[in-house]
Every structure is written in C-alpha cells, then in structure tokens.
Amino acid sequence: MAGLVSASNSNWATMMAAAMPKPAVKKDEKSYEYCSWPASEEYVKDQSIGNGIWETMKKATPHAIYGGIGVDKPELRIIVAWDKTDSHTAFTKTPEYAVLGSKVKPTFANPAAPGMYMAHIHFEEDPTKLFDAGVTEIVRFTPKEGYTLDDAKAVVKSIQAKISGRPVNVGSQVGTIEEEPEKVLFLVGWKSWEEYQAFRKEPVLTEDFFAEIGKKVDIAIDYSYLSKKQ
C-alpha cells in the first residue's frame, strides 16, 4: 500500500507540474539606440579616443552600452540601452548632452557633415549576448514594391532556419525599428569574422538563395566589432 501511495503521489505531482502554466518569456521592454557614422582616421587607429563618449553615457543610463567599429567599413558603432525611448529624449535636453557632443566630435570623419544614422530598436528578448559575440551583424530588410512587411519577416525566418544551430552562430533575433516601422531588423551574433567567412563558403547561404530573397527585399547590412562599455 505504501508503495502504491508513493507511486500515486509521484504521478499526481507529475500531472500537476505538467498542468501548471509555463512562465512566459519576459519581454525586453528596453529601447536600444543604434548609432553609426563614418569614423575619423584617429578613431580607427586608436579607439580610446571614444572613451569620453562612454564615460558620459554611463551617467545617463544604468543599462548596457556597447561601442566599437565596423568590420567592413570604417564606421563607429554604438548601442545604448534605455528604459524607453523617452529616457533618451530626456537626456538630449540635459547639460550632459552638450558634453557628449564635445566627446563625439573627434570621432567624426567629417564634423561638418557627420553622416550619422540613428534609430531605436525593440526586441522581444534581451539581445545582449548577440552584442557580446565576436561579430555582431545588424540587417535592415525593406520590402520591395509589391511585397509586404510579412514577406520581409518570412525572408528573415528562412535565413534563421539555415543558420540556427550552426556552431559559428551565437544566435539571432528579430526586432522592430521605431523610426522605420516599414522595415524588419535582424540581429545576428557570430563567433568570429574568420569563422563566419568560412561558413559563407559552405553551401548554405548561396548566391541563388540571396538572389531569390533579393527579389523581395532591399538589404542593408552592418558588421561590427563591439565591446561592452557598461
């Protein structure tokens, strides 16, 4: 009888555990500011020139800050996490924002026309492990005429299916761009540039594959070496 009771209790516990609702993945409600601009030769040679940027930003947000340089283009790249976009907007109205301007200026290739891209990106889950990767890839997909945002999302899913589980792939996430709602943001982490280049030679992401998706979307890609500043 004792054995039967024990088994019954065990089965009951198993059944109850299975019936319990699974906790939902907590949505990351932060706003991730992404900035890039052509970098000065001085910054390309010595990235410590940008240290004043990070020190100023640390006073503005308690969240993650990443900075670095483009892999394929001499551009400075910045990721700053904010509680929400309004927190970033509020920062631009403080005296510290003017201080930030003086720290940023030496990193511009052309201070008179910096050529800055800036947007706020939103993700369902915390994306920081992808910023911590050896190489971070940020892709913006814009549907071509006759195609929709859902078509662009389907393109992203087809790429995820090909790269997911590959040893070189750290992971990927889909995001939305607050200032460009007509685009799909795709964030990918790779272990290293060398391993990624070797992976591209495999018959996975072929020219035919990209030719096919190129019929549906325009693609803008940034590859970056990022390091965590906070």
C-alpha angles and dihedrals in degrees: 000000000000089000091050092050091048092050091046092051090048092051091046091052091049092049092048092048090051091048095051112103112254114241111255119241105262111246115236102236096183123114115232114210112210119194132174135168139160106282128226118251087245092058093046089054096040119020091186085083085079095055092101089061093057094045091053094046092051088066091053104050135023091207135088121307123189130181138174146111140289118268095212100023131042094244131134111236126199134183118188123178117214132184085242138334091265088064089059091046090051090051091056088063096056130091089246089067090065088050089053090054091058091050094048098048097076089057095058117103087207113019091188091058109016095179092217124182115200132173141153115238128198127202134187092226137027105283099190096109087064091053088050091055122109089253127016118205120200115189128185116200118197118189113238122230110295093025131092141217088261089057089053091049089051089054090054091050090052090054092046090053090056099046103034113110095014111136091234093054117087092186142281141234138193118228142178126237112224095207094040108041090163090069135072118225118213119192120193133178122208127189094231141340092246093052091046092052090050090049091053089060090060118093093257111089095031129180089249090054093052091043089057096049089042087069089063107036144026112232130212115183132190120187114194143183102217131183127194114252096176 
